[in-house]
Amino acid sequence: MTAIAQEPDFDHIIDRRGTGSLKWDRYAGRDILPMWVADMDFAVCPAVLEAMQQRLAHPIFGYTRATPGPAEAVLAYLEKTHGVTADPSWIVWLPGMIPGLAMAAASCGVPGDEVMTFTPVYPPFLHVPKDVGRGLVAVPLMLEGGRSTFDFAAMEAALTPRTRLVMLCSPHNPVGRVWTRAELEGLADFCVRHHLALCSDEIHGDLLLDPERAPFTTGLALTGPIRDRLIVLMAASKTYNVPGLGLSFAIIPDPEMRRKFQAAKNGLVAETNPLGFAATEAAYRHGEAWRLALCRYLRGNRDFLAAQLAKYCPQVAMAPVEATYLAWLDVRALGLAHPAAHFEKHGLGLSNGADFGAPGFLRLNFGCPRSVLEEGVRRFLQAAAATP
Ligand SMILES: Cc1ncc(COP(=O)(O)O)c(C=O)c1O
C-alpha cells in the first residue's frame, strides 16, 4: 500500500484526558498544557488500528512469540527505505527500548566496566548503565556551526581501560541531529580502535523532517569490523505513535554479540505482546504513506515553532531539529533558577533539561495538532516575558 485514501487529519484534536495517558494525566485538573513526554496527540495510522482490531477478533492473548510476518515486514522496510539487508535470525524482539538499552549495557563487559554516551541525552541513557552495574562516561556533544556533533578529542580523553560500550542515540534525542554517514563512520572507527561495542538507539530513525538535507544512516549500513560489535535498536513505536504497546527489537549481526545480549535478559525482561506485533507488522508493511504525511506535518510544526521563537523570543535558541518531534530550547538567557517549574507555573508542561544533563534547557514536544502548538507557543511566549 503506497497511497492513503485520504490525507490523515493531524489537525483533529482528540481528548486524551482520563485515558491513563502519562503525558496528560500528570497535569489532571490543572490548566497546564502537556508538551513533555515523547508521544504524539495523533490517532494512529488506520492500517495499524485495523491490524490490531483483526488480532482482537481472536479471543486469546496468551504468551506470544513473533510469527515470521513482523520480521519479514521489518526487513522489507529496511531494504526499501534504508537500503540495508539483514537476516531474520539477527532480530531479538523486546518489550520496549529501555530494556534493550539495559541488555546492551549488561552484555558488554562485567560489573564495574563503563558505558560512554553523549550529553545532553534522553535520561535513561544516563541511568541504565548504573542500573546494570556499569559506570557512566558522559561526554558532552560539541557545537560546530550551531549544530551538535561528536567531540572526538574529548572522547579520547574520557575513555578509560574499562570502557566497553558506546551508547548512541541516532537520531539524537534531544538535540534533533541526524548523524551523517561521515560522523557515524568516525564513531565506528573510534569504537573499533578502542575495542568498544556500539549500541545505536534508532527509535526516532523514521521521524525525518528534512530527509533530503539530513538523510538518515542506520548503524546497519556501517561496514567493516564494527559489524562484529554492533547492536541496533529499533521500533515502530515512536513513528506510529504506539509506544504504550511496548514492542521494539534489536538487530545484531554478530552471533556472539547476540548470544550475550539475549543472555542479559536474565529473567528480568518481560514477554512481548500480541498487539505490539500486529501493530509493528502493519506499520512497516502499510504505513509508509501515513509516515510521510506525518513527517510533512511535523516539519510544518517545527517551522512554525522556530519562526515564532525567532520573531518573538530571539533570546531562546532552538537547535535545528532534523528528526524527532522534540525541540531543544536553550533558555539560559531568561535567567531562571528553575526553568521547567517557571513554565509550568505559566501553564506549559515541558521536559526539564537538567534530567538530560543540561540545566538551563527545556525540551518541547511538538507532536500535536497545529492549534495546540499555537496555544503552547502563546503560553511559552507569555512565560518567557514574565521572567525576573
Ligand atoms: C531515544 C529513545 N529511546 C528509547 C525511548 C523509550 O522507548 P520505550 O518506551 O520503548 O522503552 C525513547 C522515548 O522517548 C527515546 O526517545
Ligand as a Chemical Component Dictionary entry (heavy atoms), coordinates in Angstrom:
data_LIG
# 
_chem_comp.id                   LIG 
_chem_comp.type                 NON-POLYMER 
_chem_comp.pdbx_formal_charge   0 
_chem_comp.three_letter_code    LIG 
# 
loop_
_chem_comp_atom.comp_id 
_chem_comp_atom.atom_id 
_chem_comp_atom.alt_atom_id 
_chem_comp_atom.type_symbol 
_chem_comp_atom.charge 
_chem_comp_atom.model_Cartn_x 
_chem_comp_atom.model_Cartn_y 
_chem_comp_atom.model_Cartn_z 
_chem_comp_atom.pdbx_ordinal 
LIG C1 C1 C 0 15.882 7.720 22.283 1  
LIG C2 C2 C 0 14.805 6.969 22.987 2  
LIG N1 N1 N 0 14.995 5.685 23.329 3  
LIG C3 C3 C 0 14.052 4.975 23.974 4  
LIG C4 C4 C 0 12.843 5.536 24.321 5  
LIG C5 C5 C 0 11.830 4.741 25.097 6  
LIG O1 O1 O 0 11.438 3.638 24.407 7  
LIG P1 P1 P 0 10.470 2.578 25.115 8  
LIG O2 O2 O 0 9.269  3.313 25.553 9  
LIG O3 O3 O 0 10.213 1.591 24.018 10 
LIG O4 O4 O 0 11.242 1.966 26.233 11 
LIG C6 C6 C 0 12.597 6.869 23.982 12 
LIG C7 C7 C 0 11.332 7.517 24.378 13 
LIG O5 O5 O 0 11.184 8.695 24.332 14 
LIG C8 C8 C 0 13.598 7.601 23.303 15 
LIG O6 O6 O 0 13.413 8.886 22.960 16 
# 
loop_
_chem_comp_bond.comp_id 
_chem_comp_bond.atom_id_1 
_chem_comp_bond.atom_id_2 
_chem_comp_bond.value_order 
_chem_comp_bond.pdbx_ordinal 
LIG C1 C2 SING 1  
LIG C2 N1 SING 2  
LIG C2 C8 DOUB 3  
LIG N1 C3 DOUB 4  
LIG C3 C4 SING 5  
LIG C4 C5 SING 6  
LIG C4 C6 DOUB 7  
LIG C5 O1 SING 8  
LIG O1 P1 SING 9  
LIG P1 O2 DOUB 10 
LIG P1 O3 SING 11 
LIG P1 O4 SING 12 
LIG C6 C7 SING 13 
LIG C6 C8 SING 14 
LIG C7 O5 DOUB 15 
LIG C8 O6 SING 16 
# 
